[in-house]
Amino acid sequence: MTSERRVLRLVVSGLILILVALIAAVLSQLERRTLEIEIGPSEETVRNPLLAAERFLARLAIPVSSESGRERLRHLPPTTDTLVVRHTGALAPERRRALDQWMRDGGRLVVTASDPNAGPAEEGDLIAGYGVRPNAENADRNAADDRTEVLAEIQVGDPERPLRVAFSTERSLLTMREQEPETAIIAGDRLRLVRLSVGDGSLTVLADDRFMTNAAIGEHDHALFMTYLVDLAPGGSVWLLYDRKMPWIGALVWSAAPYAVISGALCLLAWTWSAGARLGPLQPVPTRDRRDLLEHLDASGDFHWRHGQADHLIKPTRRRVLERWRRRRPDLGGLDNAALAHAIAVIADEDPDAVVRALHVHAEDADAFVRQSALLQRLWSKASSR
C-alpha cells in the first residue's frame, strides 16, 4: 500500500512539472505589446456636433452648456448670456419679438443662416428681419471650382497674427442694409460673417458653421475664433443649441436598428397573411333548434354506460322505489336491506332473488341492466297502485 501511494505521488508530481513547463514555454513565446483600437466616435459625439466646442470653452473656465431642441428659445436666458444657434428656422412673430427685445437688453445671439440650396427661405426667418439673407448664387458660381473651402484671415487681437478660419465656398451672405455692420468678414470675395449691433446686444450671422463642429474645430484657428464669437459678458454663460428639433421616433429606430425594423415588418406581414388564410372548408353555422329530450336522455345514458357509470343511472330509481314502498307500508321501515327486499317481493308477487338484485346488485351487462330497470318500473307501479 505504501509503494502504491509513492508511485501515485510521483505521477502527480510529474504531471504538475510537465504542466508548469508547458505554461513557461507558452509564456516565453508571447510578446507584450500595446495596441490602439479605433472604436469610432462616441454616441454623445455623434448626437452633439458641438460637443468639442463645449469642452474647449469649459477648459477655458467659460460657463457653457449644449442643448438639443429649441426650448431655450422659448425660455430665454439672462441678457448677460450668449446663444449660439445652428439654424433657427421659422419662428413665430411673438418669438422673434422676444428675441429682438432680449438682444436690445444686452443678449448676444450667434446664428447660422439657412442653406439656400435646401429651398426657399422659411417664413418667419429671424435674420431676414435684420436685412441679412443667404446668397443663392453660390452654387452657380462655384460649380466649376474644385475648392470646397476658402481661408479667411481675421484680425482679432494681435495684428501680426491674424486668425485663419476656413469657410465653405458654397455658403455666403448678402446684406440689404445701408448701414455698415459692426463686423464683416469677407473671404473669396464673398461675405462670410456679419455682426450687427442690436440695442445693447448683438446679432452675429454665419454663412457656414462647420468650423465650430467636432470635425473641424481642431483645424487652423477655429477654436480661438469660437471664443471670439461668443463675446461673453462678465458673469454670463454660453448656450449651444445644436439641433432644430428632435427627430421622429421612427427615424431614431430606423437609424439604430434598420434590420430589426425590416424583420419586424416581415413578421407582421406573415402574421397578417396567416390570419387571413383558411385551413379546410367552411363549416356551416349550427342551428339553434331545441333537441328532442329523448335524444338527450339517450345520449346521456349511453355516455354513462360507456364510461362505467351505470350506477348513476339506476341509483336514483332505486331510491325513489324504496321511498315509495316505505310510504305505502310504514311497517317495513325497521327492516334491513335484505329483509326489506324480500318483503317487497312477497307483497308485489315478484321473484325475491330478482328484487334483491334489482335493489342492491350492480348489473353485469346490458341485458341485466335492462331487466333491473324493467323490474324497478313494475315495483314503482305496484307501489303506486292501491
ZAKOLKOL-612027 format. One record per residue (C-alpha): x, y, z; residue in one letter; residue number from 1. Coordinates in steps of 0.25 Angstrom, whole numbers. Example, Ala and Ser with C-alpha at 12.3 -4.5 7.8 and 13.67 -1.06 7.14 Angstrom:
<nubas>
+-------+-------+-------+---+-----+
:     X :     Y :     Z : r :   k :
+-------+-------+-------+---+-----+
:    49 :   -18 :    31 : a :   1 :
:    55 :    -4 :    29 : s :   2 :
+-------+-------+-------+---+-----+
</nubas>
This chain:
<nubas>
+-------+-------+-------+---+-----+
:     X :     Y :     Z : r :   k :
+-------+-------+-------+---+-----+
:     0 :     0 :     0 : m :   1 :
:    11 :     9 :     3 : t :   2 :
:    18 :     7 :   -10 : s :   3 :
:     5 :    10 :   -18 : e :   4 :
:     4 :    23 :   -11 : r :   5 :
:    18 :    27 :   -14 : r :   6 :
:    16 :    23 :   -29 : v :   7 :
:     3 :    32 :   -29 : l :   8 :
:    11 :    44 :   -23 : r :   9 :
:    22 :    42 :   -33 : l :  10 :
:    12 :    42 :   -45 : v :  11 :
:     4 :    54 :   -39 : v :  12 :
:    17 :    62 :   -37 : s :  13 :
:    22 :    58 :   -51 : g :  14 :
:     9 :    63 :   -57 : l :  15 :
:    10 :    76 :   -49 : i :  16 :
:    24 :    79 :   -54 : l :  17 :
:    20 :    76 :   -69 : i :  18 :
:     9 :    86 :   -68 : l :  19 :
:    18 :    96 :   -62 : v :  20 :
:    28 :    94 :   -73 : a :  21 :
:    17 :    95 :   -84 : l :  22 :
:    12 :   108 :   -78 : i :  23 :
:    26 :   114 :   -77 : a :  24 :
:    29 :   110 :   -91 : a :  25 :
:    16 :   117 :   -96 : v :  26 :
:    19 :   130 :   -88 : l :  27 :
:    33 :   130 :   -93 : s :  28 :
:    27 :   131 :  -107 : q :  29 :
:    17 :   143 :  -104 : l :  30 :
:    21 :   157 :  -106 : e :  31 :
:    15 :   168 :   -98 : r :  32 :
:    10 :   180 :  -107 : r :  33 :
:     1 :   192 :  -106 : t :  34 :
:    -9 :   193 :  -117 : l :  35 :
:   -19 :   205 :  -120 : e :  36 :
:   -32 :   200 :  -126 : i :  37 :
:   -41 :   210 :  -133 : e :  38 :
:   -55 :   210 :  -127 : i :  39 :
:   -60 :   222 :  -134 : g :  40 :
:   -67 :   234 :  -129 : p :  41 :
:   -76 :   232 :  -116 : s :  42 :
:   -91 :   233 :  -116 : e :  43 :
:   -91 :   247 :  -110 : e :  44 :
:   -81 :   252 :  -120 : t :  45 :
:   -90 :   247 :  -132 : v :  46 :
:  -102 :   253 :  -125 : r :  47 :
:   -96 :   266 :  -122 : n :  48 :
:   -87 :   273 :  -133 : p :  49 :
:   -83 :   284 :  -123 : l :  50 :
:   -78 :   275 :  -112 : l :  51 :
:   -63 :   278 :  -115 : a :  52 :
:   -66 :   293 :  -115 : a :  53 :
:   -74 :   292 :  -102 : e :  54 :
:   -62 :   284 :   -95 : r :  55 :
:   -52 :   294 :  -101 : f :  56 :
:   -59 :   306 :   -95 : l :  57 :
:   -61 :   299 :   -82 : a :  58 :
:   -46 :   297 :   -81 : r :  59 :
:   -44 :   312 :   -82 : l :  60 :
:   -53 :   313 :   -70 : a :  61 :
:   -65 :   319 :   -78 : i :  62 :
:   -79 :   314 :   -73 : p :  63 :
:   -84 :   307 :   -85 : v :  64 :
:   -96 :   297 :   -87 : s :  65 :
:  -101 :   290 :  -100 : s :  66 :
:  -115 :   286 :  -102 : e :  67 :
:  -124 :   279 :  -113 : s :  68 :
:  -137 :   285 :  -118 : g :  69 :
:  -142 :   300 :  -117 : r :  70 :
:  -147 :   300 :  -102 : e :  71 :
:  -136 :   311 :   -99 : r :  72 :
:  -142 :   320 :  -110 : l :  73 :
:  -156 :   319 :  -103 : r :  74 :
:  -149 :   322 :   -89 : h :  75 :
:  -138 :   332 :   -92 : l :  76 :
:  -126 :   332 :   -83 : p :  77 :
:  -122 :   345 :   -75 : p :  78 :
:  -117 :   356 :   -84 : t :  79 :
:  -103 :   354 :   -80 : t :  80 :
:  -102 :   341 :   -87 : d :  81 :
:   -99 :   337 :  -101 : t :  82 :
:  -108 :   328 :  -110 : l :  83 :
:  -101 :   320 :  -121 : v :  84 :
:  -112 :   314 :  -130 : v :  85 :
:  -110 :   306 :  -143 : r :  86 :
:  -121 :   310 :  -152 : h :  87 :
:  -133 :   316 :  -144 : t :  88 :
:  -143 :   312 :  -155 : g :  89 :
:  -157 :   318 :  -155 : a :  90 :
:  -160 :   326 :  -143 : l :  91 :
:  -174 :   331 :  -138 : a :  92 :
:  -175 :   347 :  -138 : p :  93 :
:  -176 :   347 :  -123 : e :  94 :
:  -163 :   339 :  -122 : r :  95 :
:  -156 :   348 :  -132 : r :  96 :
:  -160 :   360 :  -124 : r :  97 :
:  -156 :   353 :  -111 : a :  98 :
:  -142 :   350 :  -117 : l :  99 :
:  -141 :   365 :  -122 : d : 100 :
:  -144 :   370 :  -109 : q : 101 :
:  -135 :   361 :  -102 : w : 102 :
:  -123 :   366 :  -111 : m : 103 :
:  -127 :   380 :  -109 : r : 104 :
:  -126 :   378 :   -94 : d : 105 :
:  -112 :   372 :   -96 : g : 106 :
:  -113 :   358 :  -101 : g : 107 :
:  -103 :   353 :  -111 : r : 108 :
:  -108 :   343 :  -122 : l : 109 :
:  -100 :   335 :  -132 : v : 110 :
:  -108 :   329 :  -142 : v : 111 :
:  -105 :   321 :  -155 : t : 112 :
:  -112 :   325 :  -168 : a : 113 :
:  -121 :   314 :  -175 : s : 114 :
:  -115 :   307 :  -187 : d : 115 :
:  -120 :   314 :  -199 : p : 116 :
:  -119 :   301 :  -207 : n : 117 :
:  -129 :   294 :  -198 : a : 118 :
:  -141 :   302 :  -203 : g : 119 :
:  -147 :   316 :  -202 : p : 120 :
:  -145 :   324 :  -189 : a : 121 :
:  -155 :   319 :  -178 : e : 122 :
:  -166 :   329 :  -174 : e : 123 :
:  -162 :   335 :  -161 : g : 124 :
:  -147 :   334 :  -163 : d : 125 :
:  -140 :   343 :  -152 : l : 126 :
:  -129 :   349 :  -160 : i : 127 :
:  -137 :   354 :  -171 : a : 128 :
:  -143 :   364 :  -162 : g : 129 :
:  -129 :   370 :  -160 : y : 130 :
:  -126 :   371 :  -175 : g : 131 :
:  -117 :   358 :  -176 : v : 132 :
:  -120 :   346 :  -184 : r : 133 :
:  -112 :   335 :  -190 : p : 134 :
:  -107 :   336 :  -204 : n : 135 :
:  -114 :   327 :  -214 : a : 136 :
:  -103 :   330 :  -225 : e : 137 :
:   -92 :   322 :  -218 : n : 138 :
:   -95 :   308 :  -225 : a : 139 :
:   -95 :   314 :  -239 : d : 140 :
:   -82 :   322 :  -237 : r : 141 :
:   -74 :   310 :  -230 : n : 142 :
:   -79 :   299 :  -239 : a : 143 :
:   -66 :   299 :  -247 : a : 144 :
:   -57 :   302 :  -235 : d : 145 :
:   -51 :   289 :  -229 : d : 146 :
:   -49 :   296 :  -216 : r : 147 :
:   -58 :   293 :  -205 : t : 148 :
:   -53 :   303 :  -194 : e : 149 :
:   -47 :   317 :  -194 : v : 150 :
:   -38 :   322 :  -184 : l : 151 :
:   -41 :   336 :  -177 : a : 152 :
:   -30 :   343 :  -169 : e : 153 :
:   -37 :   351 :  -158 : i : 154 :
:   -31 :   362 :  -150 : q : 155 :
:   -34 :   359 :  -135 : v : 156 :
:   -25 :   363 :  -124 : g : 157 :
:   -10 :   363 :  -129 : d : 158 :
:   -10 :   370 :  -143 : p : 159 :
:     3 :   362 :  -147 : e : 160 :
:    -4 :   348 :  -145 : r : 161 :
:   -18 :   348 :  -151 : p : 162 :
:   -27 :   336 :  -149 : l : 163 :
:   -28 :   327 :  -160 : r : 164 :
:   -43 :   321 :  -162 : v : 165 :
:   -48 :   312 :  -173 : a : 166 :
:   -62 :   315 :  -179 : f : 167 :
:   -69 :   307 :  -189 : s : 168 :
:   -69 :   312 :  -203 : t : 169 :
:   -83 :   309 :  -205 : e : 170 :
:   -88 :   318 :  -194 : r : 171 :
:   -88 :   333 :  -193 : s : 172 :
:   -97 :   345 :  -189 : l : 173 :
:  -104 :   357 :  -194 : l : 174 :
:  -107 :   369 :  -187 : t : 175 :
:  -119 :   378 :  -190 : m : 176 :
:  -116 :   390 :  -180 : r : 177 :
:  -110 :   403 :  -184 : e : 178 :
:  -103 :   404 :  -170 : q : 179 :
:   -90 :   397 :  -169 : e : 180 :
:   -89 :   385 :  -160 : p : 181 :
:   -81 :   385 :  -147 : e : 182 :
:   -72 :   374 :  -153 : t : 183 :
:   -72 :   368 :  -167 : a : 184 :
:   -63 :   356 :  -171 : i : 185 :
:   -60 :   354 :  -186 : i : 186 :
:   -53 :   342 :  -192 : a : 187 :
:   -52 :   339 :  -206 : g : 188 :
:   -59 :   352 :  -210 : d : 189 :
:   -71 :   347 :  -202 : r : 190 :
:   -77 :   351 :  -189 : l : 191 :
:   -76 :   340 :  -179 : r : 192 :
:   -79 :   347 :  -165 : l : 193 :
:   -87 :   359 :  -161 : v : 194 :
:   -88 :   364 :  -147 : r : 195 :
:   -99 :   375 :  -145 : l : 196 :
:  -102 :   383 :  -132 : s : 197 :
:  -116 :   382 :  -127 : v : 198 :
:  -118 :   391 :  -115 : g : 199 :
:  -109 :   387 :  -104 : d : 200 :
:  -106 :   374 :  -110 : g : 201 :
:  -102 :   368 :  -124 : s : 202 :
:  -106 :   358 :  -135 : l : 203 :
:   -95 :   350 :  -142 : t : 204 :
:   -99 :   343 :  -154 : v : 205 :
:   -91 :   332 :  -160 : l : 206 :
:   -91 :   327 :  -174 : a : 207 :
:   -85 :   314 :  -170 : d : 208 :
:   -83 :   308 :  -156 : d : 209 :
:   -74 :   295 :  -160 : r : 210 :
:   -62 :   302 :  -153 : f : 211 :
:   -68 :   300 :  -139 : m : 212 :
:   -73 :   286 :  -141 : t : 213 :
:   -66 :   273 :  -135 : n : 214 :
:   -60 :   270 :  -149 : a : 215 :
:   -53 :   284 :  -151 : a : 216 :
:   -51 :   291 :  -138 : i : 217 :
:   -37 :   286 :  -137 : g : 218 :
:   -33 :   291 :  -150 : e : 219 :
:   -26 :   305 :  -153 : h : 220 :
:   -30 :   315 :  -142 : d : 221 :
:   -45 :   310 :  -141 : h : 222 :
:   -45 :   308 :  -126 : a : 223 :
:   -39 :   322 :  -124 : l : 224 :
:   -49 :   328 :  -133 : f : 225 :
:   -60 :   321 :  -126 : m : 226 :
:   -56 :   329 :  -113 : t : 227 :
:   -57 :   342 :  -121 : y : 228 :
:   -71 :   339 :  -126 : l : 229 :
:   -77 :   336 :  -112 : v : 230 :
:   -73 :   350 :  -108 : d : 231 :
:   -76 :   347 :   -93 : l : 232 :
:   -81 :   358 :   -84 : a : 233 :
:   -76 :   358 :   -69 : p : 234 :
:   -84 :   347 :   -61 : g : 235 :
:   -90 :   342 :   -74 : g : 236 :
:   -91 :   327 :   -79 : s : 237 :
:   -91 :   321 :   -93 : v : 238 :
:  -103 :   313 :   -98 : w : 239 :
:  -100 :   304 :  -111 : l : 240 :
:  -113 :   299 :  -118 : l : 241 :
:  -109 :   289 :  -128 : y : 242 :
:  -122 :   283 :  -133 : d : 243 :
:  -134 :   290 :  -138 : r : 244 :
:  -144 :   279 :  -133 : k : 245 :
:  -144 :   265 :  -128 : m : 246 :
:  -145 :   254 :  -139 : p : 247 :
:  -157 :   246 :  -141 : w : 248 :
:  -157 :   233 :  -132 : i : 249 :
:  -158 :   225 :  -145 : g : 250 :
:  -145 :   231 :  -151 : a : 251 :
:  -138 :   228 :  -138 : l : 252 :
:  -142 :   214 :  -138 : v : 253 :
:  -138 :   212 :  -153 : w : 254 :
:  -125 :   219 :  -151 : s : 255 :
:  -122 :   210 :  -139 : a : 256 :
:  -127 :   196 :  -144 : a : 257 :
:  -131 :   196 :  -158 : p : 258 :
:  -130 :   181 :  -159 : y : 259 :
:  -139 :   179 :  -147 : a : 260 :
:  -150 :   188 :  -153 : v : 261 :
:  -149 :   180 :  -166 : i : 262 :
:  -150 :   167 :  -159 : s : 263 :
:  -162 :   172 :  -151 : g : 264 :
:  -169 :   177 :  -163 : a : 265 :
:  -167 :   164 :  -170 : l : 266 :
:  -172 :   156 :  -158 : c : 267 :
:  -185 :   165 :  -157 : l : 268 :
:  -187 :   163 :  -172 : l : 269 :
:  -186 :   148 :  -170 : a : 270 :
:  -195 :   148 :  -158 : w : 271 :
:  -206 :   157 :  -165 : t : 272 :
:  -206 :   147 :  -177 : w : 273 :
:  -207 :   135 :  -168 : s : 274 :
:  -218 :   141 :  -160 : a : 275 :
:  -226 :   143 :  -173 : g : 276 :
:  -223 :   129 :  -178 : a : 277 :
:  -233 :   118 :  -176 : r : 278 :
:  -230 :   103 :  -174 : l : 279 :
:  -241 :    93 :  -179 : g : 280 :
:  -255 :    96 :  -183 : p : 281 :
:  -264 :   106 :  -177 : l : 282 :
:  -273 :    99 :  -166 : q : 283 :
:  -288 :   103 :  -166 : p : 284 :
:  -293 :   111 :  -154 : v : 285 :
:  -300 :   101 :  -145 : p : 286 :
:  -315 :   103 :  -144 : t : 287 :
:  -321 :   108 :  -130 : r : 288 :
:  -333 :    98 :  -131 : d : 289 :
:  -336 :    91 :  -118 : r : 290 :
:  -333 :    76 :  -118 : r : 291 :
:  -342 :    65 :  -114 : d : 292 :
:  -342 :    62 :   -99 : l : 293 :
:  -342 :    47 :  -102 : l : 294 :
:  -330 :    48 :  -111 : e : 295 :
:  -323 :    56 :  -100 : h : 296 :
:  -326 :    45 :   -89 : l : 297 :
:  -322 :    34 :   -99 : d : 298 :
:  -308 :    41 :  -101 : a : 299 :
:  -306 :    43 :   -87 : s : 300 :
:  -309 :    29 :   -83 : g : 301 :
:  -300 :    24 :   -94 : d : 302 :
:  -289 :    33 :   -89 : f : 303 :
:  -290 :    28 :   -75 : h : 304 :
:  -291 :    13 :   -79 : w : 305 :
:  -279 :    14 :   -88 : r : 306 :
:  -271 :    21 :   -76 : h : 307 :
:  -274 :    11 :   -66 : g : 308 :
:  -284 :    20 :   -58 : q : 309 :
:  -297 :    11 :   -59 : a : 310 :
:  -299 :    13 :   -44 : d : 311 :
:  -302 :    28 :   -47 : h : 312 :
:  -313 :    24 :   -56 : l : 313 :
:  -321 :    13 :   -47 : i : 314 :
:  -317 :    19 :   -33 : k : 315 :
:  -328 :    30 :   -33 : p : 316 :
:  -339 :    20 :   -38 : t : 317 :
:  -335 :    10 :   -27 : r : 318 :
:  -336 :    21 :   -16 : r : 319 :
:  -350 :    26 :   -21 : r : 320 :
:  -355 :    12 :   -22 : v : 321 :
:  -351 :     9 :    -7 : l : 322 :
:  -357 :    23 :    -2 : e : 323 :
:  -370 :    20 :    -9 : r : 324 :
:  -371 :     6 :    -3 : w : 325 :
:  -367 :    12 :    11 : r : 326 :
:  -378 :    22 :    10 : r : 327 :
:  -388 :    11 :     6 : r : 328 :
:  -384 :     1 :    16 : r : 329 :
:  -379 :     9 :    29 : p : 330 :
:  -378 :    -5 :    36 : d : 331 :
:  -366 :    -8 :    27 : l : 332 :
:  -357 :     3 :    32 : g : 333 :
:  -350 :    -5 :    42 : g : 334 :
:  -345 :   -16 :    33 : l : 335 :
:  -331 :   -17 :    27 : d : 336 :
:  -328 :   -17 :    12 : n : 337 :
:  -329 :   -32 :    10 : a : 338 :
:  -342 :   -33 :    18 : a : 339 :
:  -348 :   -21 :    12 : l : 340 :
:  -345 :   -26 :    -2 : a : 341 :
:  -351 :   -40 :     2 : h : 342 :
:  -364 :   -33 :     8 : a : 343 :
:  -366 :   -24 :    -5 : i : 344 :
:  -364 :   -37 :   -14 : a : 345 :
:  -375 :   -44 :    -6 : v : 346 :
:  -385 :   -33 :    -6 : i : 347 :
:  -382 :   -30 :   -21 : a : 348 :
:  -383 :   -44 :   -25 : d : 349 :
:  -369 :   -44 :   -31 : e : 350 :
:  -356 :   -53 :   -30 : d : 351 :
:  -349 :   -50 :   -17 : p : 352 :
:  -335 :   -52 :   -23 : d : 353 :
:  -339 :   -43 :   -35 : a : 354 :
:  -344 :   -32 :   -26 : v : 355 :
:  -331 :   -33 :   -17 : v : 356 :
:  -322 :   -31 :   -30 : r : 357 :
:  -331 :   -20 :   -35 : a : 358 :
:  -330 :   -12 :   -22 : l : 359 :
:  -315 :   -15 :   -17 : h : 360 :
:  -307 :   -22 :   -28 : v : 361 :
:  -299 :   -16 :   -40 : h : 362 :
:  -303 :   -20 :   -54 : a : 363 :
:  -292 :   -28 :   -61 : e : 364 :
:  -296 :   -26 :   -75 : d : 365 :
:  -307 :   -18 :   -83 : a : 366 :
:  -317 :   -29 :   -82 : d : 367 :
:  -316 :   -30 :   -67 : a : 368 :
:  -317 :   -15 :   -67 : f : 369 :
:  -330 :   -15 :   -75 : v : 370 :
:  -336 :   -26 :   -67 : r : 371 :
:  -333 :   -18 :   -54 : q : 372 :
:  -339 :    -5 :   -60 : s : 373 :
:  -352 :   -13 :   -64 : a : 374 :
:  -354 :   -19 :   -50 : l : 375 :
:  -352 :    -6 :   -43 : l : 376 :
:  -362 :     0 :   -53 : q : 377 :
:  -372 :   -11 :   -48 : r : 378 :
:  -369 :    -9 :   -34 : l : 379 :
:  -371 :     6 :   -35 : w : 380 :
:  -385 :     4 :   -42 : s : 381 :
:  -389 :    -7 :   -31 : k : 382 :
:  -385 :     3 :   -20 : a : 383 :
:  -393 :    14 :   -26 : s : 384 :
:  -406 :     5 :   -29 : s : 385 :
:  -416 :     4 :   -17 : r : 386 :
+-------+-------+-------+---+-----+
</nubas>
